[in-house]
């Protein structure tokens, strides 16, 4: 994934944690493990908003729909 500063907002770790609905520890761990795109600005670390949304989308699991299958009935 490439970062485009003209179209993407850079989030602080706290703002990213808010989008993840977690503590700041989770996005910091993602950065440490290099599991999410981030930008270093001097000593500061910022996470592109698109990277947070992509990370969430990659972990989204769609429900399974069973057709013609009846649950709870013995055959």
C-alpha positions as CSV (number, residue, x, y, z in Angstrom):
1,X,0.0,0.0,0.0
2,X,1.3,3.4,-0.8
3,X,0.6,6.5,1.2
4,X,-0.6,9.6,-0.6
5,X,-0.4,12.7,1.7
6,X,-2.8,14.7,-0.6
7,X,-5.6,12.3,0.0
8,X,-4.9,10.5,3.3
9,X,-5.0,11.9,6.8
10,X,-2.2,10.9,9.2
11,X,-3.5,9.7,12.6
12,X,-1.8,9.8,15.9
13,X,-1.6,6.5,17.8
14,X,-4.4,7.7,20.0
15,X,-6.6,8.5,17.0
16,X,-5.9,5.1,15.4
17,X,-6.7,3.4,18.7
18,X,-10.0,5.2,18.7
19,X,-10.8,3.9,15.2
20,X,-9.8,0.4,16.3
21,X,-11.9,0.9,19.5
22,X,-8.9,-0.3,21.5
23,X,-6.3,1.1,23.8
24,X,-3.1,2.7,22.4
25,X,-1.2,-0.5,23.1
26,X,-2.8,-2.3,20.1
27,X,-1.7,0.1,17.3
28,X,1.7,0.4,18.9
29,X,2.1,-3.3,18.8
30,X,1.0,-3.3,15.1
31,X,3.7,-0.8,14.4
32,X,6.3,-2.7,16.4
33,X,5.5,-5.9,14.5
34,X,5.4,-4.0,11.2
35,X,1.9,-5.3,10.6
36,X,0.5,-1.9,9.6
37,X,1.8,1.0,7.4
38,X,3.2,3.9,9.4
39,X,5.1,7.1,8.8
40,X,7.9,8.5,10.9
41,X,8.1,12.3,11.3
42,X,11.1,12.9,13.3
43,X,10.5,11.0,16.5
44,X,6.8,10.9,16.0
45,X,4.9,8.1,14.5
46,X,1.7,8.6,12.4
47,X,-0.6,6.0,10.8
48,X,-2.4,6.8,7.5
49,X,-6.1,6.5,8.0
50,X,-6.3,4.3,4.9
51,X,-3.9,1.8,6.5
52,X,-6.2,1.6,9.6
53,X,-9.3,1.0,7.4
54,X,-7.4,-1.5,5.2
55,X,-6.3,-3.4,8.3
56,X,-9.8,-3.6,9.6
57,X,-11.2,-4.6,6.2
58,X,-8.6,-7.4,5.9
59,X,-9.7,-8.9,9.2
60,X,-13.4,-8.7,8.4
61,X,-15.0,-12.2,8.2
62,X,-18.3,-12.5,6.3
63,X,-21.0,-14.7,7.8
64,X,-21.6,-18.1,6.3
65,X,-25.1,-18.7,5.0
66,X,-26.3,-22.2,4.6
67,X,-28.9,-23.0,2.0
68,X,-31.3,-25.9,2.5
69,X,-29.7,-26.8,5.8
70,X,-32.0,-27.0,8.8
71,X,-30.3,-26.8,12.1
72,X,-31.5,-28.7,15.1
73,X,-33.4,-31.4,13.2
74,X,-32.4,-35.1,13.3
75,X,-32.4,-36.8,9.9
